[in-house]
Amino acid sequence: MKKRWFFYSLVGVMFGVFDFFFQTWIYQLFPMGTHSITMLVLILGVWLVLVVPIAIHEGKTTGSVWPAAASSAFTWSVSVVAYYLFMGVNLIFIGLASRPEMHISNLNDPNYWINIKNFLVGDLLSGIREWIIVALVGGGLVGLIIGFVTERAKRTSIFNNLK
């Protein structure tokens, strides 16, 4: 069991970093003012791609819907934290042209630490606080639904041939 949850956390971290770049790419694909339902479906739908296989695997392994829900909520939560932590690493160590004041090369600037503090409190912590609720509730519900569907499918022998 511990290996699965370690794997879920690794997948969550990798997905959090991937999602950072994926959202940037989607926003470039849809220029300002043309935000559409397609864009929303892509940005939110990719999160289902993450947890559906995890919930199915957990549901098949444990035979219960609750671990499937917990694994989905956990993986989404890890992804949210990884996303915002990578945002900080990106701003401070890699750098963004739109936020040069955040790069570590400006360490001697008198406002550097104030900028870092404002980022940590304003962007990082508030972003995590906001989206972790979505990850826990949404991930739990999605995992519960997927676990329930997996359990029902298992009973109707759809998955019996996949062992």
ROSE-4610 file (N, C-alpha, C; in Angstrom, 1 decimal, always signed):
// ROSE-4610
residu = [M/M/M/K/K/K/K/K/K/R/R/R/W/W/W/F/F/F/F/F/F/Y/Y/Y/S/S/S/L/L/L/V/V/V/G/G/G/V/V/V/M/M/M/F/F/F/G/G/G/V/V/V/F/F/F/D/D/D/F/F/F/F/F/F/F/F/F/Q/Q/Q/T/T/T/W/W/W/I/I/I/Y/Y/Y/Q/Q/Q/L/L/L/F/F/F/P/P/P/M/M/M/G/G/G/T/T/T/H/H/H/S/S/S/I/I/I/T/T/T/M/M/M/L/L/L/V/V/V/L/L/L/I/I/I/L/L/L/G/G/G/V/V/V/W/W/W/L/L/L/V/V/V/L/L/L/V/V/V/V/V/V/P/P/P/I/I/I/A/A/A/I/I/I/H/H/H/E/E/E/G/G/G/K/K/K/T/T/T/T/T/T/G/G/G/S/S/S/V/V/V/W/W/W/P/P/P/A/A/A/A/A/A/A/A/A/S/S/S/S/S/S/A/A/A/F/F/F/T/T/T/W/W/W/S/S/S/V/V/V/S/S/S/V/V/V/V/V/V/A/A/A/Y/Y/Y/Y/Y/Y/L/L/L/F/F/F/M/M/M/G/G/G/V/V/V/N/N/N/L/L/L/I/I/I/F/F/F/I/I/I/G/G/G/L/L/L/A/A/A/S/S/S/R/R/R/P/P/P/E/E/E/M/M/M/H/H/H/I/I/I/S/S/S/N/N/N/L/L/L/N/N/N/D/D/D/P/P/P/N/N/N/Y/Y/Y/W/W/W/I/I/I/N/N/N/I/I/I/K/K/K/N/N/N/F/F/F/L/L/L/V/V/V/G/G/G/D/D/D/L/L/L/L/L/L/S/S/S/G/G/G/I/I/I/R/R/R/E/E/E/W/W/W/I/I/I/I/I/I/V/V/V/A/A/A/L/L/L/V/V/V/G/G/G/G/G/G/G/G/G/L/L/L/V/V/V/G/G/G/L/L/L/I/I/I/I/I/I/G/G/G/F/F/F/V/V/V/T/T/T/E/E/E/R/R/R/A/A/A/K/K/K/R/R/R/T/T/T/S/S/S/I/I/I/F/F/F/N/N/N/N/N/N/L/L/L/K/K/K]
num = [1/1/1/2/2/2/3/3/3/4/4/4/5/5/5/6/6/6/7/7/7/8/8/8/9/9/9/10/10/10/11/11/11/12/12/12/13/13/13/14/14/14/15/15/15/16/16/16/17/17/17/18/18/18/19/19/19/20/20/20/21/21/21/22/22/22/23/23/23/24/24/24/25/25/25/26/26/26/27/27/27/28/28/28/29/29/29/30/30/30/31/31/31/32/32/32/33/33/33/34/34/34/35/35/35/36/36/36/37/37/37/38/38/38/39/39/39/40/40/40/41/41/41/42/42/42/43/43/43/44/44/44/45/45/45/46/46/46/47/47/47/48/48/48/49/49/49/50/50/50/51/51/51/52/52/52/53/53/53/54/54/54/55/55/55/56/56/56/57/57/57/58/58/58/59/59/59/60/60/60/61/61/61/62/62/62/63/63/63/64/64/64/65/65/65/66/66/66/67/67/67/68/68/68/69/69/69/70/70/70/71/71/71/72/72/72/73/73/73/74/74/74/75/75/75/76/76/76/77/77/77/78/78/78/79/79/79/80/80/80/81/81/81/82/82/82/83/83/83/84/84/84/85/85/85/86/86/86/87/87/87/88/88/88/89/89/89/90/90/90/91/91/91/92/92/92/93/93/93/94/94/94/95/95/95/96/96/96/97/97/97/98/98/98/99/99/99/100/100/100/101/101/101/102/102/102/103/103/103/104/104/104/105/105/105/106/106/106/107/107/107/108/108/108/109/109/109/110/110/110/111/111/111/112/112/112/113/113/113/114/114/114/115/115/115/116/116/116/117/117/117/118/118/118/119/119/119/120/120/120/121/121/121/122/122/122/123/123/123/124/124/124/125/125/125/126/126/126/127/127/127/128/128/128/129/129/129/130/130/130/131/131/131/132/132/132/133/133/133/134/134/134/135/135/135/136/136/136/137/137/137/138/138/138/139/139/139/140/140/140/141/141/141/142/142/142/143/143/143/144/144/144/145/145/145/146/146/146/147/147/147/148/148/148/149/149/149/150/150/150/151/151/151/152/152/152/153/153/153/154/154/154/155/155/155/156/156/156/157/157/157/158/158/158/159/159/159/160/160/160/161/161/161/162/162/162/163/163/163]
x = [+0.8/+0.0/+0.9/+1.9/+2.8/+3.4/+3.8/+4.4/+3.4/+2.1/+1.1/+0.9/+0.9/+0.7/+1.9/+3.1/+4.3/+4.3/+3.8/+3.6/+2.6/+1.5/+0.5/+1.1/+1.9/+2.5/+3.5/+4.3/+5.2/+4.4/+3.4/+2.6/+1.9/+1.5/+0.9/+1.9/+3.2/+4.2/+4.5/+4.7/+4.9/+3.8/+2.6/+1.4/+1.3/+1.6/+1.6/+2.5/+3.7/+4.7/+4.2/+3.7/+3.1/+2.0/+1.1/-0.1/+0.4/+1.4/+1.9/+2.2/+2.9/+3.3/+2.1/+1.2/+0.0/-0.9/-1.1/-2.0/-1.4/-0.1/+0.6/+0.4/+0.5/+0.3/-1.1/-2.1/-3.5/-3.8/-3.3/-3.5/-2.9/-1.8/-1.2/-2.0/-2.6/-3.4/-4.7/-5.3/-6.5/-6.1/-5.9/-5.5/-6.5/-6.1/-6.9/-8.2/-9.3/-10.6/-11.3/-10.6/-11.2/-11.4/-11.4/-11.5/-12.9/-12.8/-14.1/-14.3/-15.4/-15.7/-14.7/-14.2/-13.2/-11.9/-11.5/-10.4/-10.6/-11.8/-12.2/-12.2/-12.7/-12.8/-11.4/-10.5/-9.1/-8.4/-8.5/-7.8/-8.3/-9.6/-10.1/-10.1/-10.3/-10.4/-9.1/-8.0/-6.7/-6.6/-7.2/-7.2/-7.9/-8.9/-9.6/-8.6/-7.9/-6.9/-5.9/-5.7/-4.8/-5.4/-6.6/-7.1/-8.0/-8.5/-9.3/-8.5/-7.3/-6.6/-6.2/-5.9/-5.5/-6.7/-7.9/-9.1/-9.5/-9.4/-9.7/-8.7/-7.4/-6.5/-6.7/-6.9/-7.1/-8.4/-9.5/-10.7/-10.6/-9.9/-9.7/-8.8/-7.8/-6.8/-7.5/-8.2/-8.8/-10.2/-10.9/-12.3/-13.2/-12.8/-13.7/-13.6/-14.7/-14.8/-14.0/-13.9/-13.3/-11.8/-11.0/-9.6/-9.5/-10.4/-10.4/-10.6/-11.5/-11.8/-10.6/-10.1/-8.9/-7.7/-7.4/-6.3/-6.4/-7.6/-7.9/-7.7/-8.3/-8.2/-6.7/-6.0/-4.6/-3.8/-4.0/-3.2/-3.4/-4.7/-5.0/-4.4/-4.4/-3.9/-2.4/-1.7/-0.2/+0.0/-0.8/-0.6/-0.8/-1.7/-2.0/-0.8/-0.3/+0.9/+2.1/+2.3/+3.5/+3.3/+2.1/+1.9/+2.4/+1.9/+2.3/+3.7/+4.3/+5.7/+6.5/+6.2/+6.9/+6.8/+5.6/+5.4/+6.5/+6.7/+7.7/+9.1/+9.4/+10.7/+10.9/+9.9/+10.0/+10.2/+9.5/+9.7/+11.0/+11.5/+12.7/+13.9/+14.0/+15.2/+15.3/+14.2/+14.3/+14.0/+13.0/+12.7/+11.7/+10.9/+9.9/+10.1/+10.0/+10.2/+9.2/+8.0/+7.0/+7.2/+8.0/+8.3/+9.8/+10.5/+12.0/+12.4/+11.5/+11.8/+11.8/+11.3/+11.2/+12.5/+13.2/+14.4/+15.5/+16.2/+17.2/+18.3/+18.5/+19.6/+19.3/+18.1/+17.7/+17.8/+18.5/+18.6/+19.0/+19.8/+20.3/+19.3/+18.2/+17.2/+16.5/+16.3/+15.7/+14.3/+13.6/+12.2/+12.2/+13.3/+13.3/+12.6/+12.9/+12.3/+10.8/+10.5/+9.0/+8.3/+8.9/+8.3/+8.1/+9.1/+9.1/+8.0/+7.9/+6.9/+5.5/+5.3/+4.0/+3.6/+4.6/+4.3/+3.9/+4.7/+4.4/+3.1/+2.7/+1.4/+0.3/+0.5/-0.5/-0.8/+0.2/+0.0/+0.1/+1.2/+1.4/+0.4/+0.4/-0.5/-2.0/-2.3/-3.8/-4.2/-3.3/-3.6/-3.8/-2.9/-3.0/-4.2/-4.5/-5.7/-6.9/-7.0/-8.2/-8.4/-7.3/-7.5/-7.4/-6.8/-6.7/-8.1/-9.0/-10.4/-11.1/-10.8/-11.3/-10.7/-9.4/-8.7/-9.3/-9.5/-10.0/-11.5/-12.3/-13.7/-13.9/-13.4/-13.6/-12.9/-11.7/-11.0/-11.6/-12.1/-12.9/-14.1/-14.9/-16.1/-15.8/-14.8/-14.5/-14.0/-13.2/-12.7/-13.8/-14.8/-15.9/-16.7/-17.0/-17.8/-17.0/-15.7/-15.0/-14.9/-14.6/-14.6/-15.9/-17.0/-18.3/-18.6/-18.2/-18.4/-17.5/-16.2/-15.3/-15.9/-16.4/-17.0/-18.2/-19.0/-20.2/-19.7/-18.7/-18.2/-17.6/-16.9/-16.3/-17.3/-18.4/-19.5/-20.2/-20.2/-20.8/-19.7/-18.6/-17.5/-16.8/-17.0/-16.3/-14.8/-14.3/-12.9/-12.3/-13.2/-12.7/-11.7/-11.8/-10.9/-9.6/-9.5/-8.3/-7.3/-7.6/-6.6/-5.5]
y = [-1.2/+0.0/+1.3/+1.2/+2.4/+2.8/+1.8/+2.0/+2.7/+2.3/+3.0/+4.4/+4.7/+6.1/+7.0/+6.4/+7.1/+7.4/+6.4/+6.6/+7.7/+7.7/+8.7/+10.1/+10.2/+11.5/+11.9/+11.0/+11.3/+11.8/+11.1/+11.4/+12.8/+13.1/+14.4/+15.5/+15.3/+16.3/+16.6/+15.5/+15.6/+16.3/+16.0/+16.6/+18.1/+18.4/+19.8/+20.7/+20.2/+20.9/+20.9/+19.8/+19.7/+20.7/+20.7/+21.6/+23.1/+23.4/+24.8/+25.2/+24.3/+24.5/+24.4/+23.4/+23.1/+24.3/+25.0/+26.1/+27.3/+27.5/+28.5/+28.3/+27.0/+26.7/+26.9/+26.5/+26.7/+28.2/+29.0/+30.5/+31.1/+30.5/+31.0/+30.5/+29.4/+28.8/+29.7/+30.2/+31.0/+32.4/+33.3/+34.7/+35.4/+36.5/+37.3/+37.6/+37.5/+37.8/+36.7/+35.6/+34.5/+33.2/+33.5/+32.3/+31.7/+30.4/+29.7/+28.5/+27.9/+26.7/+25.6/+25.6/+24.6/+24.7/+26.0/+26.2/+25.8/+26.0/+25.6/+24.1/+23.4/+22.0/+21.4/+22.0/+21.5/+21.7/+22.9/+23.1/+22.3/+22.1/+21.3/+19.8/+19.5/+18.1/+17.3/+18.0/+17.3/+16.8/+17.4/+16.9/+15.6/+15.3/+14.0/+13.0/+13.3/+12.4/+11.9/+12.8/+12.4/+11.4/+11.6/+10.8/+9.6/+9.6/+8.5/+7.1/+7.1/+5.8/+5.5/+6.5/+6.2/+5.7/+6.3/+5.8/+4.4/+4.1/+2.8/+1.8/+2.1/+1.2/+0.9/+2.0/+1.9/+1.1/+1.4/+0.7/-0.8/-1.1/-2.5/-3.2/-2.5/-3.1/-3.4/-2.4/-2.5/-3.1/-2.9/-3.4/-2.5/-1.3/-0.3/+1.0/+1.8/+3.1/+4.2/+3.9/+5.0/+5.2/+4.1/+4.4/+5.0/+4.7/+5.4/+6.9/+7.3/+8.7/+9.3/+8.6/+9.2/+9.4/+8.4/+8.5/+9.6/+9.8/+11.0/+12.3/+12.4/+13.7/+14.0/+12.9/+13.1/+13.5/+12.8/+13.1/+14.5/+14.9/+16.3/+17.3/+17.0/+17.9/+18.1/+17.0/+17.0/+17.8/+17.7/+18.4/+19.9/+20.3/+21.7/+22.3/+21.6/+22.1/+22.2/+21.2/+21.2/+22.3/+22.5/+23.6/+25.0/+25.3/+26.6/+26.6/+25.6/+25.6/+25.7/+25.1/+25.3/+26.7/+27.3/+28.7/+29.6/+29.3/+30.0/+29.8/+28.5/+28.2/+28.9/+28.9/+29.5/+31.0/+31.6/+33.1/+33.5/+32.7/+33.1/+32.6/+31.4/+30.9/+30.8/+30.6/+30.5/+31.9/+32.6/+33.9/+34.0/+35.1/+35.4/+36.9/+37.1/+38.4/+39.4/+38.9/+39.8/+40.1/+39.4/+39.6/+39.6/+40.5/+40.4/+40.8/+41.5/+41.9/+40.7/+39.5/+38.3/+37.5/+37.6/+36.8/+37.0/+35.9/+35.9/+36.9/+37.2/+38.1/+39.5/+39.8/+41.1/+41.1/+40.2/+40.0/+41.2/+42.1/+43.3/+44.5/+44.3/+45.3/+45.4/+46.7/+46.8/+46.3/+46.1/+45.6/+44.1/+43.4/+42.0/+41.1/+41.2/+40.4/+40.7/+42.0/+42.3/+41.7/+41.7/+41.0/+39.5/+38.9/+37.5/+37.2/+38.0/+37.8/+38.0/+39.0/+39.2/+38.1/+37.5/+36.3/+35.1/+34.9/+33.7/+33.8/+35.0/+35.2/+35.3/+36.2/+36.5/+35.5/+35.0/+34.0/+32.6/+32.2/+30.8/+30.3/+30.9/+30.4/+30.5/+31.7/+31.9/+31.0/+30.8/+29.9/+28.4/+28.0/+26.6/+26.5/+27.5/+27.4/+27.4/+28.1/+28.1/+26.8/+26.3/+25.2/+23.8/+23.8/+22.6/+22.1/+23.0/+22.7/+22.0/+22.6/+22.0/+20.6/+20.5/+19.2/+18.2/+18.5/+17.6/+17.1/+18.1/+17.9/+17.3/+18.0/+17.5/+16.2/+16.1/+14.8/+13.6/+13.9/+12.9/+12.5/+13.4/+13.1/+12.3/+12.8/+12.1/+10.7/+10.6/+9.3/+8.3/+8.9/+8.1/+7.6/+8.5/+8.1/+7.1/+7.3/+6.4/+5.0/+5.1/+3.9/+3.1/+3.8/+3.2/+2.6/+3.3/+2.7/+1.5/+1.6/+0.5/-0.7/-0.5/-1.6/-2.2/-1.4/-1.9/-2.7/-2.1/-2.8/-4.1/-4.2/-5.4/-6.5/-6.0/-7.0/-7.5/-6.7/-7.1/-7.8/-8.1/-8.8/-8.1/-6.8/-6.0/-6.1/-6.0/-5.9/-7.3/-8.3/-9.7/-10.2/-9.8/-10.3/-9.5/-8.4/-7.6/-7.9/-8.9/-9.3/-9.9]
z = [+0.0/+0.0/+0.0/+0.8/+0.8/-0.5/-1.3/-2.6/-3.5/-3.5/-4.3/-4.0/-2.7/-2.2/-2.5/-2.4/-2.8/-4.3/-5.1/-6.6/-6.8/-6.1/-6.3/-6.0/-5.0/-4.7/-5.8/-6.3/-7.4/-8.6/-8.9/-10.1/-9.9/-8.6/-8.3/-8.5/-8.0/-8.2/-9.7/-10.4/-11.9/-12.6/-12.2/-12.8/-12.5/-11.2/-10.9/-11.7/-11.9/-12.8/-14.2/-14.7/-16.1/-16.3/-15.3/-15.4/-15.5/-14.8/-14.9/-16.3/-17.0/-18.4/-19.3/-19.0/-19.8/-19.9/-18.7/-18.7/-19.4/-19.3/-20.1/-21.6/-22.0/-23.4/-23.9/-23.0/-23.4/-23.5/-22.6/-22.7/-23.9/-24.4/-25.6/-26.9/-26.7/-27.8/-28.0/-26.9/-26.9/-26.5/-27.5/-27.1/-26.2/-25.6/-24.7/-25.3/-24.6/-25.1/-25.8/-26.1/-26.8/-25.9/-24.6/-23.7/-23.9/-24.1/-24.5/-23.6/-23.9/-23.2/-23.5/-24.7/-25.1/-24.2/-24.0/-23.1/-21.7/-21.2/-19.8/-19.7/-20.7/-20.7/-20.8/-21.6/-21.6/-20.3/-19.7/-18.5/-17.3/-17.2/-16.1/-16.4/-17.7/-18.1/-17.9/-18.1/-17.9/-16.5/-15.5/-14.1/-14.0/-14.8/-14.8/-15.4/-16.4/-17.0/-15.9/-15.0/-13.9/-12.9/-12.5/-11.4/-11.8/-13.0/-13.4/-13.4/-14.0/-13.8/-12.4/-11.6/-10.2/-9.4/-9.6/-8.9/-9.4/-10.7/-11.2/-10.5/-10.6/-10.0/-8.5/-7.8/-6.3/-6.1/-6.8/-6.7/-7.0/-8.0/-8.3/-7.3/-6.8/-5.9/-4.5/-4.0/-2.7/-2.7/-3.8/-3.8/-3.1/-2.8/-2.1/-2.8/-2.7/-3.3/-2.5/-1.1/-0.3/-0.5/-0.7/-1.1/-2.4/-3.4/-4.7/-4.5/-3.6/-3.4/-2.7/-1.7/-0.9/-1.8/-2.7/-3.6/-4.6/-5.1/-6.0/-5.3/-4.1/-3.4/-3.0/-2.6/-2.2/-3.4/-4.6/-5.8/-6.2/-6.3/-6.7/-5.7/-4.4/-3.4/-3.6/-3.8/-4.1/-5.3/-6.3/-7.6/-7.4/-6.6/-6.3/-5.6/-4.6/-3.8/-4.8/-5.6/-6.5/-7.5/-8.0/-9.0/-8.4/-7.2/-6.6/-6.2/-5.7/-5.4/-6.6/-7.7/-8.9/-9.4/-9.2/-9.6/-8.9/-7.6/-6.9/-7.4/-7.6/-8.1/-9.5/-10.3/-11.6/-11.5/-10.6/-10.5/-9.9/-8.9/-8.2/-8.8/-9.3/-9.8/-11.3/-12.0/-13.5/-14.0/-13.5/-13.9/-15.0/-14.9/-15.9/-16.4/-17.7/-18.2/-17.6/-17.3/-16.8/-15.3/-14.6/-13.2/-12.8/-13.4/-13.2/-11.7/-11.0/-9.7/-8.7/-9.1/-8.3/-8.4/-9.5/-9.7/-8.7/-8.3/-7.3/-7.6/-8.9/-9.3/-8.7/-8.3/-7.7/-6.2/-5.7/-4.2/-3.5/-4.1/-3.4/-3.5/-4.3/-4.3/-3.0/-2.5/-1.1/-1.0/-2.1/-2.0/-2.3/-2.6/-2.9/-1.9/-0.7/+0.3/+0.6/+0.4/+0.5/-0.7/-1.9/-3.0/-2.8/-2.2/-1.9/-0.9/+0.1/+1.2/+0.6/-0.3/-0.9/-1.8/-2.5/-3.3/-2.5/-1.4/-0.6/+0.1/+0.6/+1.3/+0.3/-0.7/-1.6/-2.7/-3.3/-4.4/-4.0/-3.4/-3.0/-2.0/-0.8/+0.3/+0.0/-0.6/-0.9/-2.1/-3.0/-4.1/-3.7/-2.8/-2.3/-1.4/-0.6/+0.3/-0.5/-1.6/-2.4/-3.2/-3.8/-4.7/-3.9/-2.7/-2.0/-1.6/-1.4/-1.0/-2.3/-3.4/-4.7/-4.9/-4.6/-4.8/-3.8/-2.6/-1.6/-1.9/-2.0/-2.3/-3.7/-4.7/-6.1/-6.3/-5.9/-6.0/-5.3/-4.1/-3.4/-4.1/-4.6/-5.4/-6.7/-7.4/-8.7/-8.3/-7.3/-7.0/-6.5/-5.8/-5.3/-6.5/-7.4/-8.6/-9.4/-9.7/-10.5/-9.7/-8.4/-7.6/-7.7/-7.6/-7.7/-9.0/-10.1/-11.5/-11.6/-11.1/-11.2/-10.5/-9.3/-8.5/-9.2/-9.8/-10.5/-11.8/-12.5/-13.6/-13.3/-12.1/-11.7/-11.4/-10.8/-10.5/-11.8/-12.9/-14.1/-15.0/-14.5/-15.1/-16.3/-16.4/-17.5/-17.2/-16.0/-15.7/-15.3/-15.2/-14.9/-15.9/-17.1/-18.1/-18.2/-17.5/-17.5/-16.4/-15.6/-14.6/-15.2]
